[in-house]
Amino acid sequence: MTLSATSLLAPAELEQVRTRSDLRGVLCVVHAYGVIFAAMALYAAVPSPLTWAIGIVVIGARQLGLAVLMHDAAHGVLTNNKRLNDVLGQVFCAWPVITDMYLYRNYHLQHHRWTQQKNDPDLALSAPFPITPQSLERKVIRDLTGQTTFKQRFAQFRSALGKPGMPILDRVRNFFRRLGAPLMMNGLLFGGLWALGYGYLYLMLWVVPFFTWFPMITRIRNIAEHAVVPDNDDPFRNARTTHANWLMRAVLAPYWVNYHVEHHLLMYVPCYNLPKLQALLFAHGYGPKMELEPDYWAVLRKATAKSAGAAERDETAEPANNHGAGLAFNVSGRTDMLTAATD
Protein backbone atom coordinates (compact mmCIF):
# COMPACT_ATOMS: atom_id res chain seq x y z
CA MET A 1 0.00 0.00 0.00
CA THR A 2 1.48 3.34 -1.11
CA LEU A 3 0.25 6.74 -0.03
CA SER A 4 0.86 9.99 -1.86
CA ALA A 5 1.81 13.05 0.13
CA THR A 6 -1.17 15.00 -1.20
CA SER A 7 -3.53 12.30 0.03
CA LEU A 8 -2.33 13.00 3.58
CA LEU A 9 -2.07 16.78 3.79
CA ALA A 10 -3.11 19.86 1.89
CA PRO A 11 -0.48 21.50 -0.37
CA ALA A 12 -0.02 24.43 2.03
CA GLU A 13 0.52 22.02 4.92
CA LEU A 14 3.02 20.01 2.91
CA GLU A 15 4.95 23.16 2.10
CA GLN A 16 4.96 24.06 5.78
CA VAL A 17 6.44 20.76 7.00
CA ARG A 18 8.85 20.34 4.09
CA THR A 19 10.45 23.75 4.57
CA ARG A 20 14.18 23.36 5.22
CA SER A 21 16.23 25.81 7.22
CA ASP A 22 19.97 26.38 6.88
CA LEU A 23 19.98 27.98 10.31
CA ARG A 24 18.14 25.15 12.07
CA GLY A 25 20.26 22.50 10.37
CA VAL A 26 23.48 24.21 11.42
CA LEU A 27 22.17 24.77 14.95
CA CYS A 28 21.36 21.06 15.30
CA VAL A 29 24.96 20.14 14.47
CA VAL A 30 26.33 22.90 16.71
CA HIS A 31 24.07 21.69 19.51
CA ALA A 32 25.39 18.13 19.18
CA TYR A 33 28.99 19.28 19.50
CA GLY A 34 28.12 21.77 22.22
CA VAL A 35 26.64 18.99 24.35
CA ILE A 36 29.63 16.73 23.64
CA PHE A 37 32.20 19.32 24.65
CA ALA A 38 30.14 20.45 27.65
CA ALA A 39 30.10 16.88 28.96
CA MET A 40 33.86 16.66 28.43
CA ALA A 41 34.35 19.98 30.21
CA LEU A 42 32.26 18.78 33.15
CA TYR A 43 34.46 15.72 33.63
CA ALA A 44 37.65 17.75 33.16
CA ALA A 45 36.49 20.24 35.80
CA VAL A 46 35.07 17.70 38.26
CA PRO A 47 36.66 14.32 37.52
CA SER A 48 34.80 11.50 39.24
CA PRO A 49 33.15 8.18 38.36
CA LEU A 50 29.79 9.99 38.32
CA THR A 51 30.79 12.70 35.85
CA TRP A 52 32.54 10.09 33.69
CA ALA A 53 29.37 7.97 33.61
CA ILE A 54 27.28 11.04 32.79
CA GLY A 55 29.71 11.89 30.01
CA ILE A 56 29.58 8.39 28.52
CA VAL A 57 25.78 8.42 28.40
CA VAL A 58 25.39 12.01 27.17
CA ILE A 59 28.16 11.82 24.56
CA GLY A 60 27.08 8.38 23.34
CA ALA A 61 23.61 9.81 22.77
CA ARG A 62 25.07 12.74 20.81
CA GLN A 63 27.14 10.32 18.72
CA LEU A 64 23.84 8.74 17.78
CA GLY A 65 22.59 12.29 17.28
CA LEU A 66 25.31 12.92 14.70
CA ALA A 67 24.21 9.76 12.89
CA VAL A 68 20.59 10.96 13.01
CA LEU A 69 21.56 14.31 11.52
CA MET A 70 23.63 12.51 8.88
CA HIS A 71 20.47 10.55 8.06
CA ASP A 72 18.60 13.80 7.46
CA ALA A 73 21.45 15.04 5.28
CA ALA A 74 21.33 11.77 3.34
CA HIS A 75 17.71 12.62 2.54
CA GLY A 76 18.88 16.11 1.52
CA VAL A 77 16.71 17.85 4.12
CA LEU A 78 19.04 18.91 6.93
CA THR A 79 19.49 22.34 5.33
CA ASN A 80 18.07 24.12 2.30
CA ASN A 81 21.47 24.69 0.70
CA LYS A 82 22.55 21.41 -0.92
CA ARG A 83 26.28 22.01 -0.55
CA LEU A 84 25.89 22.95 3.11
CA ASN A 85 23.65 19.93 3.66
CA ASP A 86 26.26 17.53 2.26
CA VAL A 87 29.23 19.11 4.05
CA LEU A 88 27.46 19.01 7.40
CA GLY A 89 26.22 15.48 6.81
CA GLN A 90 29.47 13.97 5.57
CA VAL A 91 32.24 15.93 7.28
CA PHE A 92 30.73 16.87 10.63
CA CYS A 93 28.20 14.08 11.17
CA ALA A 94 29.29 10.94 9.27
CA TRP A 95 33.08 11.03 9.42
CA PRO A 96 33.39 11.53 13.20
CA VAL A 97 31.41 8.31 13.78
CA ILE A 98 33.32 6.50 11.00
CA THR A 99 30.47 6.40 8.52
CA ASP A 100 29.97 7.52 4.91
CA MET A 101 26.85 9.51 4.13
CA TYR A 102 26.95 8.84 0.39
CA LEU A 103 27.14 5.06 0.79
CA TYR A 104 24.38 5.30 3.38
CA ARG A 105 22.21 7.39 1.05
CA ASN A 106 22.50 4.86 -1.76
CA TYR A 107 21.12 1.97 0.26
CA HIS A 108 18.82 3.82 2.66
CA LEU A 109 16.41 4.96 -0.04
CA GLN A 110 15.86 1.27 -0.80
CA HIS A 111 14.74 0.83 2.80
CA HIS A 112 12.07 3.47 2.23
CA ARG A 113 11.02 1.94 -1.06
CA TRP A 114 10.69 -1.58 0.36
CA THR A 115 9.94 -0.99 4.05
CA GLN A 116 9.48 -4.32 5.86
CA GLN A 117 9.31 -6.20 2.55
CA LYS A 118 11.68 -8.95 1.41
CA ASN A 119 13.79 -6.43 -0.54
CA ASP A 120 14.21 -4.10 2.43
CA PRO A 121 17.98 -3.91 3.14
CA ASP A 122 17.20 -3.28 6.82
CA LEU A 123 14.84 -6.19 7.24
CA ALA A 124 17.48 -8.18 9.13
CA LEU A 125 17.28 -5.60 11.91
CA SER A 126 13.63 -6.35 12.67
CA ALA A 127 12.88 -9.84 11.32
CA PRO A 128 14.26 -11.86 14.30
CA PHE A 129 11.91 -10.23 16.81
CA PRO A 130 10.33 -11.01 19.17
CA ILE A 131 13.20 -12.57 21.10
CA THR A 132 13.51 -13.65 24.72
CA PRO A 133 14.43 -11.25 27.54
CA GLN A 134 17.55 -13.34 28.11
CA SER A 135 18.61 -12.90 24.50
CA LEU A 136 18.22 -9.12 24.70
CA GLU A 137 20.18 -9.10 27.95
CA ARG A 138 23.07 -10.90 26.26
CA LYS A 139 23.00 -8.44 23.37
CA VAL A 140 23.03 -5.44 25.70
CA ILE A 141 25.96 -6.89 27.64
CA ARG A 142 27.90 -7.29 24.40
CA ASP A 143 27.07 -3.70 23.50
CA LEU A 144 28.11 -2.22 26.83
CA THR A 145 31.34 -4.24 27.00
CA GLY A 146 32.45 -3.08 23.56
CA GLN A 147 32.19 -6.48 21.89
CA THR A 148 29.56 -5.38 19.35
CA THR A 149 31.49 -2.36 18.13
CA PHE A 150 34.80 -4.23 18.08
CA LYS A 151 33.28 -6.93 15.90
CA GLN A 152 31.74 -4.37 13.61
CA ARG A 153 34.83 -2.19 13.27
CA PHE A 154 37.12 -5.17 12.77
CA ALA A 155 34.98 -6.25 9.82
CA GLN A 156 34.83 -2.68 8.52
CA PHE A 157 38.60 -2.19 8.65
CA ARG A 158 39.29 -5.63 7.19
CA SER A 159 36.93 -4.89 4.30
CA ALA A 160 38.60 -1.53 3.71
CA LEU A 161 41.95 -3.27 3.28
CA GLY A 162 40.60 -5.19 0.30
CA LYS A 163 41.20 -8.81 -0.58
CA PRO A 164 44.32 -10.50 0.84
CA GLY A 165 45.65 -11.28 -2.63
CA MET A 166 45.78 -7.64 -3.69
CA PRO A 167 49.20 -5.88 -3.94
CA ILE A 168 50.05 -4.24 -0.63
CA LEU A 169 50.08 -0.72 -2.07
CA ASP A 170 46.63 -1.25 -3.58
CA ARG A 171 45.35 -2.45 -0.21
CA VAL A 172 46.79 0.61 1.53
CA ARG A 173 45.26 2.94 -1.08
CA ASN A 174 41.91 1.21 -0.76
CA PHE A 175 42.02 1.51 3.02
CA PHE A 176 42.70 5.24 2.99
CA ARG A 177 40.21 5.85 0.20
CA ARG A 178 37.47 4.31 2.31
CA LEU A 179 38.50 5.24 5.84
CA GLY A 180 41.11 7.96 5.53
CA ALA A 181 38.71 10.87 5.98
CA PRO A 182 36.88 9.42 9.02
CA LEU A 183 40.21 8.60 10.65
CA MET A 184 41.46 12.10 9.85
CA MET A 185 38.43 13.65 11.57
CA ASN A 186 39.02 11.52 14.62
CA GLY A 187 42.68 12.52 14.52
CA LEU A 188 41.69 16.18 14.45
CA LEU A 189 39.42 15.66 17.44
CA PHE A 190 42.20 13.97 19.38
CA GLY A 191 44.75 16.58 18.25
CA GLY A 192 42.53 19.46 19.34
CA LEU A 193 41.95 17.95 22.78
CA TRP A 194 45.65 17.10 23.12
CA ALA A 195 46.66 20.67 22.18
CA LEU A 196 44.41 21.95 24.97
CA GLY A 197 46.01 19.55 27.42
CA TYR A 198 43.08 17.14 27.54
CA GLY A 199 44.08 14.43 25.10
CA TYR A 200 42.94 11.74 27.52
CA LEU A 201 39.34 12.88 26.99
CA TYR A 202 39.41 11.45 23.48
CA LEU A 203 39.78 7.94 24.85
CA MET A 204 37.64 8.34 27.95
CA LEU A 205 34.81 10.41 26.50
CA TRP A 206 34.81 9.74 22.78
CA VAL A 207 36.09 6.21 22.21
CA VAL A 208 34.50 4.69 25.32
CA PRO A 209 30.99 6.05 24.55
CA PHE A 210 31.45 5.00 20.94
CA PHE A 211 32.15 1.42 22.00
CA THR A 212 29.49 1.20 24.73
CA TRP A 213 26.48 3.51 25.00
CA PHE A 214 26.25 4.39 21.30
CA PRO A 215 25.74 0.80 20.07
CA MET A 216 23.32 -0.05 22.86
CA ILE A 217 20.96 2.85 22.24
CA THR A 218 21.27 2.35 18.49
CA ARG A 219 20.07 -1.20 19.02
CA ILE A 220 17.11 0.03 21.05
CA ARG A 221 16.33 2.64 18.39
CA ASN A 222 16.34 -0.02 15.68
CA ILE A 223 14.04 -2.26 17.71
CA ALA A 224 11.63 0.62 18.34
CA GLU A 225 11.43 1.66 14.70
CA HIS A 226 10.39 -1.59 12.99
CA ALA A 227 10.54 -4.65 15.25
CA VAL A 228 7.23 -6.43 15.98
CA VAL A 229 5.16 -3.90 14.08
CA PRO A 230 1.57 -5.06 13.53
CA ASP A 231 1.32 -4.87 9.74
CA ASN A 232 4.30 -4.92 7.37
CA ASP A 233 2.10 -3.82 4.46
CA ASP A 234 0.42 -0.82 6.09
CA PRO A 235 2.46 2.42 5.89
CA PHE A 236 0.80 3.65 9.08
CA ARG A 237 1.82 0.49 10.96
CA ASN A 238 5.03 -0.91 9.41
CA ALA A 239 7.04 1.66 11.35
CA ARG A 240 6.61 2.91 14.90
CA THR A 241 6.66 6.25 16.67
CA THR A 242 7.66 6.06 20.34
CA HIS A 243 6.97 8.87 22.77
CA ALA A 244 10.18 10.17 24.35
CA ASN A 245 10.23 12.50 27.35
CA TRP A 246 13.05 14.98 27.91
CA LEU A 247 15.26 12.39 29.60
CA MET A 248 14.86 9.85 26.80
CA ARG A 249 15.59 12.57 24.25
CA ALA A 250 18.77 13.38 26.13
CA VAL A 251 20.10 9.86 26.51
CA LEU A 252 18.44 7.66 23.86
CA ALA A 253 16.38 9.43 21.17
CA PRO A 254 18.07 12.65 20.00
CA TYR A 255 16.85 15.02 17.31
CA TRP A 256 13.32 13.67 16.93
CA VAL A 257 14.47 10.21 15.80
CA ASN A 258 11.51 8.69 17.66
CA TYR A 259 9.01 10.13 15.11
CA HIS A 260 9.46 7.21 12.74
CA VAL A 261 5.98 6.66 11.33
CA GLU A 262 5.90 10.33 10.36
CA HIS A 263 9.31 10.03 8.74
CA HIS A 264 8.24 7.06 6.64
CA LEU A 265 4.99 8.67 5.57
CA LEU A 266 6.79 11.82 4.37
CA MET A 267 10.52 11.11 4.20
CA TYR A 268 11.47 14.54 2.87
CA VAL A 269 10.39 16.34 6.03
CA PRO A 270 13.36 17.61 8.12
CA CYS A 271 13.69 16.06 11.55
CA TYR A 272 13.01 19.40 13.23
CA ASN A 273 9.58 19.55 11.52
CA LEU A 274 8.46 16.04 12.48
CA PRO A 275 6.53 17.15 15.63
CA LYS A 276 4.65 19.64 13.46
CA LEU A 277 3.93 16.88 10.94
CA GLN A 278 2.60 14.63 13.69
CA ALA A 279 0.28 17.39 14.90
CA LEU A 280 -1.11 17.85 11.39
CA LEU A 281 -1.61 14.10 10.92
CA PHE A 282 -3.45 13.93 14.24
CA ALA A 283 -5.57 16.92 13.25
CA HIS A 284 -6.58 15.06 10.07
CA GLY A 285 -7.64 12.05 12.11
CA TYR A 286 -4.76 9.72 11.26
CA GLY A 287 -3.66 9.19 14.87
CA PRO A 288 -5.70 6.00 15.51
CA LYS A 289 -4.26 4.41 12.35
CA MET A 290 -0.63 4.98 13.38
CA GLU A 291 1.58 2.57 15.31
CA LEU A 292 2.35 4.51 18.49
CA GLU A 293 3.90 3.46 21.80
CA PRO A 294 3.95 5.49 25.04
CA ASP A 295 7.62 4.77 25.82
CA TYR A 296 10.60 2.59 24.98
CA TRP A 297 9.87 0.17 27.82
CA ALA A 298 6.57 -0.72 26.16
CA VAL A 299 8.38 -1.44 22.91
CA LEU A 300 10.99 -3.61 24.61
CA ARG A 301 8.29 -5.62 26.35
CA LYS A 302 6.79 -6.44 22.95
CA ALA A 303 10.19 -7.16 21.45
CA THR A 304 11.07 -9.64 24.22
CA ALA A 305 7.78 -11.51 24.31
CA LYS A 306 9.21 -14.83 23.11
CA SER A 307 9.22 -17.61 25.69
CA ALA A 308 12.46 -18.62 27.38
CA GLY A 309 12.27 -22.06 25.77
CA ALA A 310 13.07 -20.48 22.40
CA ALA A 311 16.36 -19.01 23.59
CA GLU A 312 18.52 -21.52 21.72
CA ARG A 313 16.94 -20.55 18.42
CA ASP A 314 17.65 -16.88 19.10
CA GLU A 315 21.34 -17.65 19.16
CA THR A 316 21.47 -19.83 16.06
CA ALA A 317 19.22 -17.99 13.62
CA GLU A 318 21.67 -15.15 13.00
CA PRO A 319 22.45 -13.64 9.58
CA ALA A 320 25.72 -14.87 8.11
CA ASN A 321 27.21 -11.38 7.66
CA ASN A 322 26.42 -10.24 11.14
CA HIS A 323 29.08 -7.59 11.67
CA GLY A 324 27.02 -4.57 12.70
CA ALA A 325 26.07 -2.75 15.82
CA GLY A 326 22.44 -2.63 14.93
CA LEU A 327 23.54 0.49 13.10
CA ALA A 328 21.45 1.14 10.11
CA PHE A 329 23.61 4.28 10.05
CA ASN A 330 27.03 2.68 9.88
CA VAL A 331 28.03 2.11 6.31
CA SER A 332 31.42 1.49 4.93
CA GLY A 333 30.27 -1.38 2.77
CA ARG A 334 26.95 -3.16 2.93
CA THR A 335 28.05 -6.24 4.86
CA ASP A 336 29.99 -4.18 7.38
CA MET A 337 27.06 -2.32 8.80
CA LEU A 338 23.91 -4.23 9.52
CA THR A 339 22.42 -6.38 12.14
CA ALA A 340 23.71 -6.28 15.63
CA ALA A 341 20.14 -5.81 16.53
CA THR A 342 20.24 -9.52 15.81
CA ASP A 343 23.69 -10.60 16.93
TAKA-V656779 format. One record per run of one state. SS is the DSSP state (H for helix, E for strand, L for the rest). FROM is the first residue (numbers start at 0). TO is the last residue. If there is no record, write none. Layout:
# TAKA-V656779
((SS	FROM	TO) (SS	FROM	TO))
This chain:
# TAKA-V656779
((L	0	3) (H	4	7) (L	8	9) (H	10	17) (L	18	20) (H	21	44) (L	45	47) (H	48	73) (L	74	80) (H	81	96) (L	97	99) (H	100	112) (L	113	121) (H	122	125) (L	126	131) (H	132	143) (L	144	145) (H	146	159) (L	160	166) (H	167	194) (L	195	198) (H	199	210) (L	211	211) (H	212	225) (L	226	239) (E	240	241) (L	242	244) (H	245	250) (L	251	257) (E	258	258) (H	259	264) (L	265	269) (H	270	282) (L	283	285) (H	286	288) (L	289	290) (E	291	292) (L	293	294) (H	295	302) (L	303	306) (H	307	315) (L	316	332) (H	333	336) (L	337	338) (H	339	341) (L	342	342))
